[in-house]
Amino acid sequence: MTTKIHAVVDALGNPLKFELTPEQAHDSVQGYEMLAQFDLSNREVLADRVYDTDAIRTLLREQNAIAVILSKKNRRVQHAYDRTVYKERHFVECFFNKMKNYRRLATRYDKTASMFKAFLALISIRIWLK
């Protein structure tokens, strides 16, 4: 019953891809796998502090993408980031807020991950149609 939702959204907060993982799985592993599926060349990738890993930064550098990721507090060398652009990360949070407007998702009525993911897909379609 404990599931994390990992999402990739566009510049307007519309969902492009989402995946479910168990609660104990680390976010950066799934984040790397999801970002590896996209062509990110010449784009800015905004992500939360938990995605500040060398693997993700290397992936973005290889694809000529700009990493706008806040450095972890325990990182010895803090990476610079554009604060103005980082503020646009609120679109990801807005996407999750839209998802939580649906009581079925917020309280996790579905017992199986497949049904939960199917309802996430349905809500994502609804967001795109608005």
N, CA, C and O atoms as CSV, one atom per row, in Angstrom:
chain,resi,resn,atom,element,x,y,z
A,1,MET,N,N,0.810,-1.204,0.000
A,1,MET,CA,C,0.000,0.000,0.000
A,1,MET,C,C,0.853,1.268,0.000
A,1,MET,O,O,0.323,2.366,-0.170
A,2,THR,N,N,2.150,1.131,0.186
A,2,THR,CA,C,3.010,2.314,0.142
A,2,THR,C,C,3.699,2.352,-1.208
A,2,THR,O,O,4.536,1.504,-1.519
A,3,THR,N,N,3.344,3.327,-1.989
A,3,THR,CA,C,3.849,3.440,-3.347
A,3,THR,C,C,4.270,4.877,-3.605
A,3,THR,O,O,3.600,5.821,-3.185
A,4,LYS,N,N,5.393,5.029,-4.306
A,4,LYS,CA,C,5.837,6.351,-4.730
A,4,LYS,C,C,5.479,6.543,-6.193
A,4,LYS,O,O,5.553,5.610,-6.993
A,5,ILE,N,N,5.095,7.748,-6.527
A,5,ILE,CA,C,4.826,8.102,-7.914
A,5,ILE,C,C,5.978,8.977,-8.384
A,5,ILE,O,O,6.265,10.011,-7.781
A,6,HIS,N,N,6.637,8.565,-9.459
A,6,HIS,CA,C,7.697,9.358,-10.082
A,6,HIS,C,C,7.131,9.875,-11.391
A,6,HIS,O,O,6.586,9.105,-12.183
A,7,ALA,N,N,7.257,11.180,-11.625
A,7,ALA,CA,C,6.640,11.769,-12.811
A,7,ALA,C,C,7.612,12.669,-13.548
A,7,ALA,O,O,8.456,13.334,-12.948
A,8,VAL,N,N,7.469,12.671,-14.871
A,8,VAL,CA,C,8.150,13.621,-15.743
A,8,VAL,C,C,7.036,14.444,-16.374
A,8,VAL,O,O,6.116,13.904,-16.988
A,9,VAL,N,N,7.135,15.775,-16.211
A,9,VAL,CA,C,6.117,16.655,-16.770
A,9,VAL,C,C,6.773,17.645,-17.723
A,9,VAL,O,O,7.980,17.881,-17.657
A,10,ASP,N,N,5.969,18.219,-18.604
A,10,ASP,CA,C,6.492,19.217,-19.535
A,10,ASP,C,C,6.503,20.585,-18.861
A,10,ASP,O,O,6.256,20.691,-17.660
A,11,ALA,N,N,6.787,21.618,-19.623
A,11,ALA,CA,C,6.926,22.969,-19.075
A,11,ALA,C,C,5.605,23.538,-18.562
A,11,ALA,O,O,5.605,24.529,-17.831
A,12,LEU,N,N,4.495,22.935,-18.930
A,12,LEU,CA,C,3.191,23.400,-18.469
A,12,LEU,C,C,2.622,22.544,-17.347
A,12,LEU,O,O,1.514,22.802,-16.875
A,13,GLY,N,N,3.358,21.537,-16.917
A,13,GLY,CA,C,2.894,20.664,-15.846
A,13,GLY,C,C,2.055,19.503,-16.332
A,13,GLY,O,O,1.435,18.813,-15.522
A,14,ASN,N,N,2.017,19.266,-17.645
A,14,ASN,CA,C,1.283,18.124,-18.179
A,14,ASN,C,C,2.157,16.879,-18.094
A,14,ASN,O,O,3.339,16.933,-18.430
A,15,PRO,N,N,1.598,15.766,-17.653
A,15,PRO,CA,C,2.410,14.562,-17.463
A,15,PRO,C,C,2.877,13.958,-18.786
A,15,PRO,O,O,2.098,13.819,-19.729
A,16,LEU,N,N,4.149,13.607,-18.840
A,16,LEU,CA,C,4.709,12.914,-19.994
A,16,LEU,C,C,4.909,11.431,-19.703
A,16,LEU,O,O,4.712,10.579,-20.570
A,17,LYS,N,N,5.301,11.144,-18.477
A,17,LYS,CA,C,5.535,9.756,-18.073
A,17,LYS,C,C,5.467,9.692,-16.556
A,17,LYS,O,O,5.856,10.632,-15.863
A,18,PHE,N,N,4.971,8.578,-16.055
A,18,PHE,CA,C,5.025,8.345,-14.618
A,18,PHE,C,C,5.242,6.858,-14.370
A,18,PHE,O,O,4.851,6.011,-15.173
A,19,GLU,N,N,5.863,6.569,-13.259
A,19,GLU,CA,C,6.144,5.194,-12.853
A,19,GLU,C,C,5.857,5.067,-11.368
A,19,GLU,O,O,5.916,6.043,-10.621
A,20,LEU,N,N,5.548,3.863,-10.960
A,20,LEU,CA,C,5.329,3.553,-9.553
A,20,LEU,C,C,6.480,2.711,-9.043
A,20,LEU,O,O,6.977,1.835,-9.750
A,21,THR,N,N,6.901,2.971,-7.826
A,21,THR,CA,C,7.922,2.154,-7.172
A,21,THR,C,C,7.490,1.895,-5.738
A,21,THR,O,O,6.679,2.639,-5.186
A,22,PRO,N,N,8.024,0.850,-5.139
A,22,PRO,CA,C,7.744,0.639,-3.714
A,22,PRO,C,C,8.329,1.775,-2.882
A,22,PRO,O,O,9.265,2.447,-3.315
A,23,GLU,N,N,7.795,1.985,-1.721
A,23,GLU,CA,C,8.224,3.095,-0.866
A,23,GLU,C,C,9.700,3.017,-0.511
A,23,GLU,O,O,10.354,4.052,-0.380
A,24,GLN,N,N,10.241,1.811,-0.350
A,24,GLN,CA,C,11.634,1.677,0.077
A,24,GLN,C,C,12.631,1.875,-1.066
A,24,GLN,O,O,13.832,1.953,-0.811
A,25,ALA,N,N,12.179,1.956,-2.298
A,25,ALA,CA,C,13.087,2.168,-3.434
A,25,ALA,C,C,13.578,3.615,-3.439
A,25,ALA,O,O,12.836,4.539,-3.107
A,26,HIS,N,N,14.831,3.791,-3.819
A,26,HIS,CA,C,15.399,5.143,-3.832
A,26,HIS,C,C,14.930,5.897,-5.071
A,26,HIS,O,O,14.827,5.321,-6.155
A,27,ASP,N,N,14.651,7.164,-4.909
A,27,ASP,CA,C,14.103,7.986,-5.988
A,27,ASP,C,C,15.070,8.150,-7.155
A,27,ASP,O,O,14.652,8.142,-8.313
A,28,SER,N,N,16.349,8.296,-6.860
A,28,SER,CA,C,17.302,8.623,-7.922
A,28,SER,C,C,17.475,7.476,-8.917
A,28,SER,O,O,17.775,7.724,-10.085
A,29,VAL,N,N,17.295,6.243,-8.487
A,29,VAL,CA,C,17.417,5.104,-9.410
A,29,VAL,C,C,16.315,5.167,-10.461
A,29,VAL,O,O,16.585,5.041,-11.656
A,30,GLN,N,N,15.088,5.360,-10.023
A,30,GLN,CA,C,13.971,5.455,-10.958
A,30,GLN,C,C,14.067,6.726,-11.783
A,30,GLN,O,O,13.709,6.729,-12.961
A,31,GLY,N,N,14.542,7.796,-11.183
A,31,GLY,CA,C,14.708,9.046,-11.922
A,31,GLY,C,C,15.689,8.904,-13.064
A,31,GLY,O,O,15.455,9.421,-14.157
A,32,TYR,N,N,16.784,8.208,-12.822
A,32,TYR,CA,C,17.781,7.976,-13.879
A,32,TYR,C,C,17.164,7.168,-15.015
A,32,TYR,O,O,17.335,7.513,-16.185
A,33,GLU,N,N,16.451,6.102,-14.683
A,33,GLU,CA,C,15.836,5.252,-15.714
A,33,GLU,C,C,14.810,6.021,-16.537
A,33,GLU,O,O,14.714,5.822,-17.748
A,34,MET,N,N,14.052,6.888,-15.899
A,34,MET,CA,C,13.042,7.656,-16.630
A,34,MET,C,C,13.685,8.704,-17.521
A,34,MET,O,O,13.265,8.885,-18.664
A,35,LEU,N,N,14.704,9.400,-17.011
A,35,LEU,CA,C,15.359,10.429,-17.817
A,35,LEU,C,C,16.129,9.834,-18.980
A,35,LEU,O,O,16.273,10.482,-20.017
A,36,ALA,N,N,16.623,8.619,-18.832
A,36,ALA,CA,C,17.378,7.969,-19.905
A,36,ALA,C,C,16.491,7.658,-21.110
A,36,ALA,O,O,17.004,7.439,-22.207
A,37,GLN,N,N,15.185,7.634,-20.928
A,37,GLN,CA,C,14.259,7.309,-22.014
A,37,GLN,C,C,13.904,8.523,-22.875
A,37,GLN,O,O,13.269,8.371,-23.919
A,38,PHE,N,N,14.299,9.704,-22.459
A,38,PHE,CA,C,13.942,10.925,-23.181
A,38,PHE,C,C,15.156,11.516,-23.885
A,38,PHE,O,O,16.293,11.348,-23.445
A,39,ASP,N,N,14.891,12.213,-24.988
A,39,ASP,CA,C,15.930,12.995,-25.648
A,39,ASP,C,C,15.907,14.376,-25.014
A,39,ASP,O,O,14.996,15.167,-25.257
A,40,LEU,N,N,16.903,14.656,-24.211
A,40,LEU,CA,C,16.926,15.889,-23.436
A,40,LEU,C,C,17.895,16.924,-23.980
A,40,LEU,O,O,18.231,17.882,-23.284
A,41,SER,N,N,18.343,16.745,-25.205
A,41,SER,CA,C,19.354,17.643,-25.749
A,41,SER,C,C,18.836,19.076,-25.805
A,41,SER,O,O,17.711,19.343,-26.226
A,42,ASN,N,N,19.700,19.984,-25.365
A,42,ASN,CA,C,19.429,21.428,-25.362
A,42,ASN,C,C,18.180,21.799,-24.565
A,42,ASN,O,O,17.452,22.716,-24.944
A,43,ARG,N,N,17.933,21.094,-23.471
A,43,ARG,CA,C,16.798,21.394,-22.607
A,43,ARG,C,C,17.280,21.581,-21.175
A,43,ARG,O,O,18.366,21.140,-20.798
A,44,GLU,N,N,16.460,22.231,-20.407
A,44,GLU,CA,C,16.743,22.361,-18.986
A,44,GLU,C,C,15.926,21.315,-18.237
A,44,GLU,O,O,14.720,21.184,-18.448
A,45,VAL,N,N,16.589,20.582,-17.373
A,45,VAL,CA,C,15.924,19.547,-16.590
A,45,VAL,C,C,15.889,20.020,-15.149
A,45,VAL,O,O,16.930,20.186,-14.514
A,46,LEU,N,N,14.691,20.235,-14.639
A,46,LEU,CA,C,14.507,20.691,-13.276
A,46,LEU,C,C,14.129,19.498,-12.418
A,46,LEU,O,O,13.202,18.757,-12.745
A,47,ALA,N,N,14.846,19.316,-11.328
A,47,ALA,CA,C,14.572,18.174,-10.467
A,47,ALA,C,C,14.821,18.540,-9.016
A,47,ALA,O,O,15.526,19.499,-8.701
A,48,ASP,N,N,14.229,17.759,-8.157
A,48,ASP,CA,C,14.368,17.952,-6.724
A,48,ASP,C,C,15.754,17.529,-6.263
A,48,ASP,O,O,16.496,16.881,-7.002
A,49,ARG,N,N,16.086,17.892,-5.064
A,49,ARG,CA,C,17.397,17.611,-4.476
A,49,ARG,C,C,17.715,16.111,-4.424
A,49,ARG,O,O,18.880,15.723,-4.502
A,50,VAL,N,N,16.705,15.285,-4.294
A,50,VAL,CA,C,16.943,13.845,-4.179
A,50,VAL,C,C,17.537,13.264,-5.468
A,50,VAL,O,O,18.154,12.199,-5.439
A,51,TYR,N,N,17.357,13.953,-6.588
A,51,TYR,CA,C,17.885,13.489,-7.871
A,51,TYR,C,C,19.285,14.034,-8.154
A,51,TYR,O,O,19.770,13.926,-9.280
A,52,ASP,N,N,19.923,14.604,-7.174
A,52,ASP,CA,C,21.283,15.122,-7.331
A,52,ASP,C,C,22.285,13.983,-7.138
A,52,ASP,O,O,22.856,13.816,-6.060
A,53,THR,N,N,22.485,13.213,-8.189
A,53,THR,CA,C,23.487,12.149,-8.156
A,53,THR,C,C,24.446,12.363,-9.321
A,53,THR,O,O,24.117,13.020,-10.309
A,54,ASP,N,N,25.629,11.797,-9.181
A,54,ASP,CA,C,26.616,11.923,-10.252
A,54,ASP,C,C,26.128,11.238,-11.529
A,54,ASP,O,O,26.400,11.715,-12.630
A,55,ALA,N,N,25.413,10.133,-11.386
A,55,ALA,CA,C,24.921,9.402,-12.560
A,55,ALA,C,C,23.930,10.250,-13.360
A,55,ALA,O,O,24.013,10.309,-14.587
A,56,ILE,N,N,23.011,10.892,-12.682
A,56,ILE,CA,C,22.021,11.727,-13.380
A,56,ILE,C,C,22.691,12.945,-13.993
A,56,ILE,O,O,22.379,13.317,-15.124
A,57,ARG,N,N,23.594,13.563,-13.272
A,57,ARG,CA,C,24.302,14.731,-13.822
A,57,ARG,C,C,25.142,14.337,-15.040
A,57,ARG,O,O,25.223,15.101,-16.002
A,58,THR,N,N,25.762,13.168,-15.011
A,58,THR,CA,C,26.541,12.690,-16.156
A,58,THR,C,C,25.622,12.428,-17.348
A,58,THR,O,O,25.949,12.797,-18.476
A,59,LEU,N,N,24.486,11.800,-17.104
A,59,LEU,CA,C,23.517,11.536,-18.175
A,59,LEU,C,C,23.084,12.840,-18.832
A,59,LEU,O,O,23.022,12.926,-20.058
A,60,LEU,N,N,22.787,13.845,-18.033
A,60,LEU,CA,C,22.348,15.126,-18.585
A,60,LEU,C,C,23.471,15.825,-19.342
A,60,LEU,O,O,23.234,16.449,-20.376
A,61,ARG,N,N,24.684,15.722,-18.831
A,61,ARG,CA,C,25.834,16.330,-19.511
A,61,ARG,C,C,26.078,15.652,-20.858
A,61,ARG,O,O,26.392,16.326,-21.839
A,62,GLU,N,N,25.937,14.327,-20.917
A,62,GLU,CA,C,26.137,13.600,-22.175
A,62,GLU,C,C,25.091,13.964,-23.212
A,62,GLU,O,O,25.363,13.918,-24.412
A,63,GLN,N,N,23.902,14.323,-22.765
A,63,GLN,CA,C,22.832,14.685,-23.695
A,63,GLN,C,C,22.768,16.194,-23.943
A,63,GLN,O,O,21.818,16.672,-24.563
A,64,ASN,N,N,23.752,16.942,-23.475
A,64,ASN,CA,C,23.788,18.399,-23.625
A,64,ASN,C,C,22.572,19.076,-23.010
A,64,ASN,O,O,22.073,20.073,-23.532
A,65,ALA,N,N,22.105,18.528,-21.906
A,65,ALA,CA,C,21.004,19.137,-21.172
A,65,ALA,C,C,21.576,19.921,-20.003
A,65,ALA,O,O,22.664,19.625,-19.510
A,66,ILE,N,N,20.837,20.912,-19.573
A,66,ILE,CA,C,21.262,21.739,-18.450
A,66,ILE,C,C,20.573,21.221,-17.196
A,66,ILE,O,O,19.345,21.196,-17.116
A,67,ALA,N,N,21.368,20.810,-16.225
A,67,ALA,CA,C,20.829,20.295,-14.967
A,67,ALA,C,C,20.538,21.456,-14.027
A,67,ALA,O,O,21.455,22.147,-13.583
A,68,VAL,N,N,19.279,21.667,-13.729
A,68,VAL,CA,C,18.869,22.677,-12.763
A,68,VAL,C,C,18.372,21.897,-11.544
A,68,VAL,O,O,17.173,21.774,-11.294
A,69,ILE,N,N,19.343,21.383,-10.806
A,69,ILE,CA,C,19.057,20.520,-9.664
A,69,ILE,C,C,19.768,21.098,-8.446
A,69,ILE,O,O,20.973,21.348,-8.473
A,70,LEU,N,N,19.021,21.299,-7.407
A,70,LEU,CA,C,19.582,21.783,-6.156
A,70,LEU,C,C,20.499,20.704,-5.586
A,70,LEU,O,O,20.117,19.536,-5.535
A,71,SER,N,N,21.704,21.079,-5.158
A,71,SER,CA,C,22.660,20.108,-4.631
A,71,SER,C,C,22.223,19.609,-3.259
A,71,SER,O,O,21.609,20.334,-2.476
A,72,LYS,N,N,22.558,18.353,-2.995
A,72,LYS,CA,C,22.295,17.803,-1.668
A,72,LYS,C,C,23.129,18.551,-0.644
A,72,LYS,O,O,24.204,19.062,-0.959
A,73,LYS,N,N,22.639,18.611,0.559
A,73,LYS,CA,C,23.352,19.356,1.598
A,73,LYS,C,C,24.662,18.686,1.993
A,73,LYS,O,O,25.593,19.361,2.434
A,74,ASN,N,N,24.745,17.363,1.841
A,74,ASN,CA,C,25.962,16.669,2.243
A,74,ASN,C,C,26.987,16.562,1.112
A,74,ASN,O,O,28.035,15.943,1.297
A,75,ARG,N,N,26.712,17.142,-0.033
A,75,ARG,CA,C,27.657,17.116,-1.154
A,75,ARG,C,C,28.804,18.072,-0.855
A,75,ARG,O,O,28.587,19.221,-0.472
A,76,ARG,N,N,30.026,17.583,-1.036
A,76,ARG,CA,C,31.199,18.402,-0.716
A,76,ARG,C,C,31.327,19.600,-1.645
A,76,ARG,O,O,31.598,20.714,-1.198
A,77,VAL,N,N,31.131,19.369,-2.937
A,77,VAL,CA,C,31.190,20.456,-3.904
A,77,VAL,C,C,29.754,20.768,-4.332
A,77,VAL,O,O,29.109,19.970,-5.012
A,78,GLN,N,N,29.275,21.921,-3.929
A,78,GLN,CA,C,27.913,22.324,-4.273
A,78,GLN,C,C,27.894,22.820,-5.715
A,78,GLN,O,O,28.701,23.667,-6.098
A,79,HIS,N,N,26.969,22.289,-6.512
A,79,HIS,CA,C,26.848,22.693,-7.907
A,79,HIS,C,C,26.025,23.968,-8.017
A,79,HIS,O,O,25.069,24.175,-7.269
A,80,ALA,N,N,26.402,24.802,-8.943
A,80,ALA,CA,C,25.639,26.026,-9.190
A,80,ALA,C,C,24.378,25.689,-9.974
A,80,ALA,O,O,24.360,24.741,-10.760
A,81,TYR,N,N,23.344,26.456,-9.759
A,81,TYR,CA,C,22.097,26.280,-10.496
A,81,TYR,C,C,21.434,27.635,-10.648
A,81,TYR,O,O,21.704,28.565,-9.888
A,82,ASP,N,N,20.574,27.733,-11.628
A,82,ASP,CA,C,19.859,28.975,-11.899
A,82,ASP,C,C,18.622,29.041,-10.999
A,82,ASP,O,O,17.663,28.294,-11.195
A,83,ARG,N,N,18.651,29.928,-10.025
A,83,ARG,CA,C,17.553,30.027,-9.058
A,83,ARG,C,C,16.230,30.437,-9.717
A,83,ARG,O,O,15.161,29.971,-9.323
A,84,THR,N,N,16.313,31.297,-10.705
A,84,THR,CA,C,15.104,31.752,-11.389
A,84,THR,C,C,14.426,30.605,-12.122
A,84,THR,O,O,13.206,30.449,-12.061
A,85,VAL,N,N,15.221,29.813,-12.809
A,85,VAL,CA,C,14.665,28.665,-13.540
A,85,VAL,C,C,14.170,27.606,-12.562
A,85,VAL,O,O,13.149,26.966,-12.813
A,86,TYR,N,N,14.877,27.411,-11.451
A,86,TYR,CA,C,14.502,26.393,-10.476
A,86,TYR,C,C,13.118,26.655,-9.883
A,86,TYR,O,O,12.433,25.718,-9.472
A,87,LYS,N,N,12.711,27.902,-9.838
A,87,LYS,CA,C,11.387,28.236,-9.307
A,87,LYS,C,C,10.274,27.658,-10.179
A,87,LYS,O,O,9.151,27.477,-9.708
A,88,GLU,N,N,10.572,27.370,-11.432
A,88,GLU,CA,C,9.571,26.794,-12.336
A,88,GLU,C,C,9.282,25.326,-12.008
A,88,GLU,O,O,8.386,24.729,-12.604
A,89,ARG,N,N,10.022,24.746,-11.079
A,89,ARG,CA,C,9.792,23.362,-10.686
A,89,ARG,C,C,8.442,23.197,-9.996
A,89,ARG,O,O,7.984,22.076,-9.774
A,90,HIS,N,N,7.818,24.302,-9.664
A,90,HIS,CA,C,6.508,24.209,-9.017
A,90,HIS,C,C,5.472,23.553,-9.925
A,90,HIS,O,O,4.438,23.092,-9.440
A,91,PHE,N,N,5.728,23.505,-11.231
A,91,PHE,CA,C,4.782,22.827,-12.130
A,91,PHE,C,C,4.697,21.339,-11.820
A,91,PHE,O,O,3.639,20.731,-11.986
A,92,VAL,N,N,5.789,20.751,-11.375
A,92,VAL,CA,C,5.765,19.339,-10.972
A,92,VAL,C,C,4.901,19.191,-9.727
A,92,VAL,O,O,4.080,18.279,-9.634
A,93,GLU,N,N,5.091,20.086,-8.782
A,93,GLU,CA,C,4.292,20.038,-7.561
A,93,GLU,C,C,2.822,20.299,-7.870
A,93,GLU,O,O,1.944,19.715,-7.235
A,94,CYS,N,N,2.546,21.163,-8.831
A,94,CYS,CA,C,1.157,21.418,-9.231
A,94,CYS,C,C,0.522,20.169,-9.839
A,94,CYS,O,O,-0.662,19.901,-9.634
A,95,PHE,N,N,1.324,19.407,-10.589
A,95,PHE,CA,C,0.816,18.158,-11.149
A,95,PHE,C,C,0.397,17.209,-10.027
A,95,PHE,O,O,-0.684,16.623,-10.078
A,96,PHE,N,N,1.246,17.058,-9.023
A,96,PHE,CA,C,0.901,16.166,-7.907
A,96,PHE,C,C,-0.293,16.709,-7.123
A,96,PHE,O,O,-1.093,15.933,-6.600
A,97,ASN,N,N,-0.417,18.019,-7.040
A,97,ASN,CA,C,-1.571,18.611,-6.380
A,97,ASN,C,C,-2.855,18.303,-7.158
A,97,ASN,O,O,-3.894,18.021,-6.561
A,98,LYS,N,N,-2.780,18.359,-8.479
A,98,LYS,CA,C,-3.945,17.999,-9.297
A,98,LYS,C,C,-4.330,16.545,-9.075
A,98,LYS,O,O,-5.514,16.209,-9.044
A,99,MET,N,N,-3.334,15.685,-8.921
A,99,MET,CA,C,-3.605,14.266,-8.681
A,99,MET,C,C,-4.296,14.057,-7.333
A,99,MET,O,O,-5.178,13.208,-7.206
A,100,LYS,N,N,-3.896,14.825,-6.344
A,100,LYS,CA,C,-4.455,14.651,-5.007
A,100,LYS,C,C,-5.861,15.214,-4.880
A,100,LYS,O,O,-6.526,14.999,-3.866
A,101,ASN,N,N,-6.323,15.938,-5.904
A,101,ASN,CA,C,-7.710,16.400,-5.889
A,101,ASN,C,C,-8.682,15.245,-6.064
A,101,ASN,O,O,-9.874,15.384,-5.786
A,102,TYR,N,N,-8.190,14.130,-6.512
A,102,TYR,CA,C,-9.021,12.942,-6.699
A,102,TYR,C,C,-8.865,12.061,-5.460
A,102,TYR,O,O,-7.792,11.521,-5.191
A,103,ARG,N,N,-9.938,11.934,-4.733
A,103,ARG,CA,C,-9.908,11.233,-3.455
A,103,ARG,C,C,-9.429,9.800,-3.589
A,103,ARG,O,O,-8.767,9.268,-2.698
A,104,ARG,N,N,-9.765,9.188,-4.701
A,104,ARG,CA,C,-9.367,7.802,-4.921
A,104,ARG,C,C,-7.843,7.660,-4.941
A,104,ARG,O,O,-7.306,6.658,-4.470
A,105,LEU,N,N,-7.151,8.662,-5.485
A,105,LEU,CA,C,-5.691,8.628,-5.486
A,105,LEU,C,C,-5.111,9.068,-4.153
A,105,LEU,O,O,-4.156,8.470,-3.657
A,106,ALA,N,N,-5.681,10.102,-3.578
A,106,ALA,CA,C,-5.135,10.654,-2.343
A,106,ALA,C,C,-5.183,9.663,-1.197
A,106,ALA,O,O,-4.277,9.631,-0.364
A,107,THR,N,N,-6.231,8.856,-1.146
A,107,THR,CA,C,-6.364,7.891,-0.051
A,107,THR,C,C,-5.973,6.481,-0.456
A,107,THR,O,O,-6.003,5.564,0.364
A,108,ARG,N,N,-5.609,6.307,-1.705
A,108,ARG,CA,C,-5.149,5.010,-2.228
A,108,ARG,C,C,-6.187,3.909,-1.998
A,108,ARG,O,O,-5.948,2.948,-1.267
A,109,TYR,N,N,-7.357,4.080,-2.650
A,109,TYR,CA,C,-8.410,3.076,-2.549
A,109,TYR,C,C,-8.018,1.768,-3.221
A,109,TYR,O,O,-8.390,0.693,-2.750
A,110,ASP,N,N,-7.274,1.850,-4.312
A,110,ASP,CA,C,-6.934,0.655,-5.082
A,110,ASP,C,C,-5.908,-0.184,-4.340
A,110,ASP,O,O,-4.928,0.339,-3.809
A,111,LYS,N,N,-6.139,-1.481,-4.308
A,111,LYS,CA,C,-5.234,-2.371,-3.581
A,111,LYS,C,C,-4.077,-2.842,-4.441
A,111,LYS,O,O,-3.006,-3.150,-3.918
A,112,THR,N,N,-4.273,-2.905,-5.749
A,112,THR,CA,C,-3.193,-3.374,-6.614
A,112,THR,C,C,-2.531,-2.192,-7.318
A,112,THR,O,O,-3.165,-1.178,-7.608
A,113,ALA,N,N,-1.260,-2.352,-7.579
A,113,ALA,CA,C,-0.509,-1.286,-8.249
A,113,ALA,C,C,-1.012,-1.069,-9.666
A,113,ALA,O,O,-0.999,0.058,-10.160
A,114,SER,N,N,-1.455,-2.134,-10.326
A,114,SER,CA,C,-1.929,-1.990,-11.706
A,114,SER,C,C,-3.191,-1.134,-11.775
A,114,SER,O,O,-3.333,-0.321,-12.688
A,115,MET,N,N,-4.103,-1.304,-10.828
A,115,MET,CA,C,-5.317,-0.475,-10.810
A,115,MET,C,C,-4.987,0.973,-10.446
A,115,MET,O,O,-5.563,1.909,-11.001
A,116,PHE,N,N,-4.064,1.143,-9.519
A,116,PHE,CA,C,-3.637,2.482,-9.125
A,116,PHE,C,C,-3.001,3.201,-10.306
A,116,PHE,O,O,-3.281,4.376,-10.546
A,117,LYS,N,N,-2.147,2.498,-11.043
A,117,LYS,CA,C,-1.485,3.088,-12.212
A,117,LYS,C,C,-2.500,3.376,-13.325
A,117,LYS,O,O,-2.372,4.374,-14.035
A,118,ALA,N,N,-3.485,2.525,-13.477
A,118,ALA,CA,C,-4.516,2.751,-14.492
A,118,ALA,C,C,-5.308,4.023,-14.176
A,118,ALA,O,O,-5.625,4.801,-15.076
A,119,PHE,N,N,-5.622,4.228,-12.911
A,119,PHE,CA,C,-6.354,5.445,-12.558
A,119,PHE,C,C,-5.472,6.676,-12.715
A,119,PHE,O,O,-5.956,7.743,-13.091
A,120,LEU,N,N,-4.172,6.533,-12.426
A,120,LEU,CA,C,-3.238,7.631,-12.682
A,120,LEU,C,C,-3.226,7.991,-14.162
A,120,LEU,O,O,-3.198,9.170,-14.517
A,121,ALA,N,N,-3.246,6.992,-15.015
A,121,ALA,CA,C,-3.264,7.234,-16.459
A,121,ALA,C,C,-4.553,7.948,-16.867
A,121,ALA,O,O,-4.530,8.855,-17.698
A,122,LEU,N,N,-5.650,7.541,-16.290
A,122,LEU,CA,C,-6.935,8.169,-16.598
A,122,LEU,C,C,-6.939,9.650,-16.189
A,122,LEU,O,O,-7.422,10.501,-16.934
A,123,ILE,N,N,-6.411,9.941,-15.032
A,123,ILE,CA,C,-6.349,11.323,-14.568
A,123,ILE,C,C,-5.371,12.128,-15.422
A,123,ILE,O,O,-5.610,13.303,-15.698
A,124,SER,N,N,-4.277,11.502,-15.838
A,124,SER,CA,C,-3.313,12.182,-16.708
A,124,SER,C,C,-3.953,12.566,-18.035
A,124,SER,O,O,-3.722,13.660,-18.549
A,125,ILE,N,N,-4.746,11.677,-18.580
A,125,ILE,CA,C,-5.462,11.972,-19.825
A,125,ILE,C,C,-6.410,13.154,-19.609
A,125,ILE,O,O,-6.529,14.037,-20.459
A,126,ARG,N,N,-7.064,13.149,-18.483
A,126,ARG,CA,C,-8.009,14.233,-18.181
A,126,ARG,C,C,-7.285,15.577,-18.056
A,126,ARG,O,O,-7.798,16.611,-18.484
A,127,ILE,N,N,-6.083,15.549,-17.462
A,127,ILE,CA,C,-5.292,16.774,-17.346
A,127,ILE,C,C,-4.909,17.280,-18.730
A,127,ILE,O,O,-4.963,18.482,-18.992
A,128,TRP,N,N,-4.523,16.371,-19.611
A,128,TRP,CA,C,-4.135,16.775,-20.976
A,128,TRP,C,C,-5.326,17.357,-21.748
A,128,TRP,O,O,-5.150,18.253,-22.574
A,129,LEU,N,N,-6.513,16.860,-21.487
A,129,LEU,CA,C,-7.681,17.326,-22.231
A,129,LEU,C,C,-8.209,18.679,-21.754
A,129,LEU,O,O,-8.949,19.340,-22.484
A,130,LYS,N,N,-7.846,19.097,-20.556
A,130,LYS,CA,C,-8.317,20.390,-20.050
A,130,LYS,C,C,-7.635,21.535,-20.708
A,130,LYS,O,O,-7.922,22.690,-20.392
